[in-house]
Amino acid sequence: MLDWKELRYWIADKLFTKELDEAFSMGIREGADFATYKLCFNVKLQNHLKLTKTEQKGYDKAIERMEAAKEEVQKRVKK
């Protein structure tokens, strides 16, 4: 028995391979950008809380690491 759904996917893959690959890459890139943006936003919200000196040092280190990770994600995604 012929599976029409599989046939449609096979045809789409053969005709639109480049476009599908570009759409996939764009989805990954946008997802990574959104995730890092949301993470940065949520962590920066914590800055308005009263923190002890030790907590503030940890918070500052977390922000520093997060910014470095954000840059790394953006570099890898844009390849």
C-alpha positions as CSV (number, residue, x, y, z in Angstrom):
1,M,0.0,0.0,0.0
2,L,1.3,3.5,-0.9
3,D,1.8,5.9,2.0
4,W,0.8,9.3,0.5
5,K,2.1,11.2,3.5
6,E,5.5,9.7,3.1
7,L,5.4,10.4,-0.6
8,R,4.5,14.0,0.0
9,Y,7.4,14.4,2.4
10,W,9.8,12.7,0.0
11,I,8.8,15.0,-2.8
12,A,9.0,18.1,-0.6
13,D,12.5,17.0,0.6
14,K,13.7,16.5,-3.0
15,L,12.2,19.9,-4.2
16,F,12.9,22.1,-1.2
17,T,16.0,20.7,0.5
18,K,17.8,24.0,0.6
19,E,14.8,26.0,1.8
20,L,14.0,23.4,4.5
21,D,17.6,23.4,5.7
22,E,17.5,27.2,5.8
23,A,14.2,27.2,7.7
24,F,15.6,24.7,10.2
25,S,18.7,26.8,10.8
26,M,16.7,29.9,11.2
27,G,14.5,28.1,13.8
28,I,17.5,27.0,15.8
29,R,19.0,30.5,15.6
30,E,15.8,32.2,16.7
31,G,15.2,29.7,19.4
32,A,18.7,30.1,20.8
33,D,18.4,33.9,20.7
34,F,15.0,33.8,22.5
35,A,16.3,31.4,25.1
36,T,19.3,33.5,25.9
37,Y,17.3,36.7,25.9
38,K,14.7,35.2,28.3
39,L,17.4,33.8,30.6
40,C,19.2,37.1,30.7
41,F,16.0,39.0,31.4
42,N,14.9,36.7,34.2
43,V,18.3,36.8,35.9
44,K,18.5,40.6,35.6
45,L,15.1,40.8,37.3
46,Q,16.8,39.4,40.4
47,N,19.0,42.5,40.6
48,H,16.1,44.4,42.2
49,L,16.1,42.2,45.2
50,K,18.0,43.0,48.3
51,L,21.1,40.8,48.3
52,T,23.7,40.2,50.9
53,K,27.3,40.9,49.8
54,T,27.9,37.2,49.2
55,E,24.7,36.9,47.2
56,Q,25.6,40.0,45.2
57,K,29.1,38.6,44.4
58,G,27.4,35.3,43.2
59,Y,24.8,37.3,41.2
60,D,27.5,39.4,39.5
61,K,29.5,36.3,38.6
62,A,26.3,34.7,37.2
63,I,25.7,37.8,35.0
64,E,29.3,37.7,33.8
65,R,29.1,34.0,32.9
66,M,25.6,34.4,31.3
67,E,26.9,37.2,29.1
68,A,29.8,35.0,28.0
69,A,27.5,32.1,27.3
70,K,25.2,34.3,25.4
71,E,28.0,35.5,23.1
72,E,29.2,31.9,22.6
73,V,25.7,30.7,21.7
74,Q,25.3,33.5,19.2
75,K,28.6,32.7,17.6
76,R,27.8,29.0,17.3
77,V,24.3,29.6,16.0
78,K,25.4,32.1,13.3
79,K,27.9,29.6,11.7
